[in-house]
Each structure stands twice: as structure tokens, then as C-alpha cells.
Amino acid sequence: MITLHQYPPAFGLSSLSPFCIKVEVFLKMARLPYQVKQERNPARGPKGKMPFIVDENETVADSSFILEHLMQKYGLEHFAVSDPAALAFQTLIEEGLYFILLYSRWVDEDGYKVVQDSFVPLFPPLLGKPFLAHIRKNLTRQARAQGLGRHTKTQVYELGQKQIDALAQFLGERRFFFEERFTSFDASAFAFLLTILNQPIASPLQQRVLQHKNLCDYVIRLEELCSLS
């Protein structure tokens, strides 16, 4: 049995992290038996973050390495993507869009109010607000070091909107991003789009996804396939 260690549910999703959702989506689509162990402290992860899995006697951290491990160990190579463009788009999502998603939650004042209301109950009484404030301080510092935090709010969301536009244009009228079937890339794309749409933060990021019918239809289609939310 595979044990998936991930952050708790939030916003009606199985986890507050799109990377955790990505792994669970893949497990569901691959029909691999698993159980979930909720983790609130990222320090419990081998790399100081979630998710990670324990598969028999082997521990694997980082969502991309987890998927690679599962595909190799269980003969799931048909979920792999051969098109080299997939790596570029995965980087766009997991290195570009990810930080803008974090910005919408932790740096943007409107988003942070929603985060407080939603996440404080996940912690013991009196600990939630100070802990979230600590997380916010660290993430704001990281955003500035990464470069995103040096931009204006308008500039940050403009970057995110362009990335979403690129995803929508590439998807076009196809059912999936690559091949004519679900691939490991779809686990990532779906997890992030679902998170943006479901979190109750009316950011320009969410508004832009809603403007693209093909992206919204894609999310609905994948939800029906994996019955995650």
C-alpha cells in the first residue's frame, strides 16, 4: 500500500497544495491503491515540503520524482509524455504559475484574508494566526528573492494571465494537453487549474481562467474522470 503524505484539505479540495493534488490525481488515474496521511508541518517531509510517499520501504519526495517512481515501478510508462514541449509547459506551471498562485494567497492582502479564515481552523487554538503570519513572512521574502515580489501587483497578475493564455492556446480543442489520453502532465495542469478555480479568492488569475471555456471544460472533464473533489 502506498501512503501519500500531504497537506490537509482546503477550499473543497483534497489538499491545499496543487502539488499534493497532482500526485493524488495520478494515483487515482493509475488505479493504484493508496492511503492518505495528513501533514500540517512541512518539516516532516524529507525535503522540507509536501507531498511525499512511502511505497513499501521506499520514501520518495517531490511530486515529479514521485510520478517518475510510480511510472517506472508499476509499468505505467504509457502515462509519460514524449513531446519535449511538455517540460517547458510544466516549468511554466510549476515554476511560474505556482509563485503567482502563492502571491495571490499570501502576499495579496485580499487573498491573505481568505487564507486566514480558511487555514486558521486547521491549527490548535491560538497557534493558527501566528503560524500563518510566520509562513506569510517567509513566503513574501522568498517571492522577493525569486524576483516576483519586486513587481507591482498589476505586473504580477499580468504575468499570470499571459501564462494562462498560453495554456489555453496550446490546449485548443483537444481533450488533453498531450496525446489523446491522460498523461502525467495532465495531473499537474489539472491540479493547478482546479486549485485556481476552487479557491475562494477572486484574483485576476481566477478571472482569466474563467474567460477560457476550453480550460474550464478541461477541468470539468478531468474532475469527472478522477472524481477527486
LINWOWO-V543909 format. One record per helix or strand of 3 or more residues. SS is the DSSP state (H for helix, E for strand). FROM is the first residue (numbers start at 1). TO is the last residue. If there is no record, write none. Layout:
ss=SS from=FROM to=TO
ss=SS from=FROM to=TO
This chain:
ss=E from=2 to=6
ss=H from=18 to=29
ss=E from=34 to=38
ss=H from=42 to=44
ss=E from=52 to=55
ss=E from=58 to=61
ss=H from=63 to=73
ss=H from=77 to=79
ss=H from=85 to=107
ss=H from=109 to=122
ss=H from=128 to=146
ss=H from=148 to=150
ss=H from=153 to=171
ss=H from=184 to=198
ss=H from=204 to=211
ss=H from=213 to=226
